[in-house]
């Protein structure tokens, strides 16, 4: 089995709970979430695949970046693919496997150290994980955020500003939401694309 890969690279995690941690990213090309509020600015369209690799080849490329540590499977939408061979190969090679997914499908029983779900639509199926990260699109309100959080089980919850095509973000709006009485218990925290501020991938 071969996987469409956009890039494999080493950087610092810029989003969510592991912000600042050195991480090797494996970006899968393509995404099946068609009704997505940020599809127009998505990084990993299908035609951006630069190579197709087997699970063993992915591990080989990851090892060239770093011989150990965290590997984040992302995209695009990584769960569009059968990830078991990739996860098994990375785990056998002693890497710590994280995944960032829209939650478009469940990931039952997959041995992953950290699951971040960043839903791109109101309907998503992976409702259990370590972090729920919602990209706040212009006009999104607390009712929409709370609807996405209903009947979920996550340890951490983040609101993240949206990067607009012109490079600006709605960070002021997101900060105001987090400081409002709707978040008086501090259930939600701020996540930014800090790597872009740092000037790294």
N, C-alpha and C positions, 0 to 999 in steps of 0.2 A: 504494500500500500504506500502511495506517495501523497504528500501534502503540499498544497500551494502556499508558498512562503513569500512574504514581502521582504522581511529582513530579520536577521538575528544579530543583536548588538548588545553591548554592555554599557550601562549608564547608571544613574541614580534614579530610584523610584521617585516620581514627582507628585503622586496623588495618593490620597487615602491613608491608611494606617501605617504603612511602611515607608512613608515619605522620607527621603534622604538615604535609604539603604541601597548599597550597591546591588544591582540586579541585572541579570541577563534576560532580555526580552526576546520572545519568539512570536513574531507577528504573522498570523494566518491571514491570507487574502480572502476577501469576499464576506458578505453578511446577508443572511436570509431575512433580516428584520426590515421589511419594506416600508411600513408605516412609522418611520423614525423621524423624530423632530430635528435630529442633527445629521441626517443622512447626507445633506448637501456639503457638510464639512468633514465627513468621515475620512480617516486617513487611509483605509485599506480596502479600496474598491477591488473587485475581482481582477481587473486588468492590470493591477499594480503588482501582481505576483512576479517575482524575479527568478524563482526557481521552484522545482518540485523535489521534495526530499522524502526519503524513508525515515522511520523513527530512528534507526541507527545513524543515519546521516545527520539528522537534527542533533543528536547527542554529540556527534563528532564536531559539528559547528559550534555548539555551545561550549564544549571543552576548549576550543581554540580561543574563545572569549575569556573563559575563566574555568579553572579545574574544579570548582566547588561553589556552594552558596545557593542563592535564590534564583530560580528560573520562573519567569512569569509568562504564561501562555495567554496571548491576547490577540487582537485583530483590529478590524473585522470582528467576526464572531467565531471564536475557536470551537464552540460546541456544534458547529455545522459539520464537524469532522469526527470520525471515530478516534477519540483521544487516548483510549486505553493503551495501545502500543507505545505511544509517545510518553505517556505518564509512567508506564511500567519501565521503559528504557531509561528515563531520567532518574526515576527512583532507584533503580538498580545501580545507576552510576553515582548514587549518593547525593543527588541534588535535592534541594527543597523546592517542591513544585507549588506554585501559586497559579491561579487563573482569574482573569477578568472577563466576565460574561454579561450579556444583556439579560440572562435568565430566560431566554426564549424557550429553553427546554430544561427539564430536570437533569441533574447529574447524580443519580442514585448510586451510592456505594463506591464512587470513584475516590481513590486514596490521594487526596490533595491536601497539603498543609493549610492552605488559605484560599477561601473562595470570596471574591468580591463580585457582587451583583450590581450592575449599573443598568437598570431597566430603561429601554428607549421608548416603550409604550406603556399604557396603563395596565395592559395584560401581560404578565410574565409568570413563569411556572417554577423557577428555582427560588423558592421563598424562604429557604433556610441557608444560612451561611455565616461568615465571619463579619462581613461588612456590606452594608447597603449604601450605594453611592448614587445620588440622583443629580444629574446634570440639569440645572435650572434653566429652562428655556424662557425667552421673554414672555411675560404674561402669566407664567405659572404661579399658582397661589398655594396657600397651605392646604386647602381642601384637596387639591390634586396630589400633593405630597403625602398627606395622611392616607389617601385612598390607596396609594402604592404601598404604604407601610402596613396596611391592614392585614391581619392574619399572617404576619411574617415573624421569623425568629432570627435576628441578627444581633451580634455582640456590639457592633458599632454602626452608626448612621452618619452619613456625610451629605451635605449639600455642596455642589460644585458649580461655580460660574461657567457659563458657556462662552467659548472662544468664537467670536464672530468672524466672518470672512475677511473683514478689514483689520483683524488683529486685536480689536477691543473686546472687553468682557463686560458682563453685567455684575461685576463683583460687588459694587456698592449696593445693588438691590439684594443680593444674597446676604451680605453682612447685615443689612437692615432686617431681613427676615429672621436671621439667627438671633438678633438682639431683641426681637419683638416678644410680646407676651405669649405668642403661640409656641415659643420655644423656651418658656420660663424654667422648665425642668432641666434644660441643657441636654435634651435627648439627641439633638443633631449638632454636629460640629462642621467647621469649614474645611473643605478640601479644595486646593487650587492646583493648576498645572504648574507647579513650582519649577519643574525642569526647564520650562520655557523662560522663566525669569532668570534661572541660572545660566541659560545659554547652552544647555545640553539637550540631546535628543530625548 
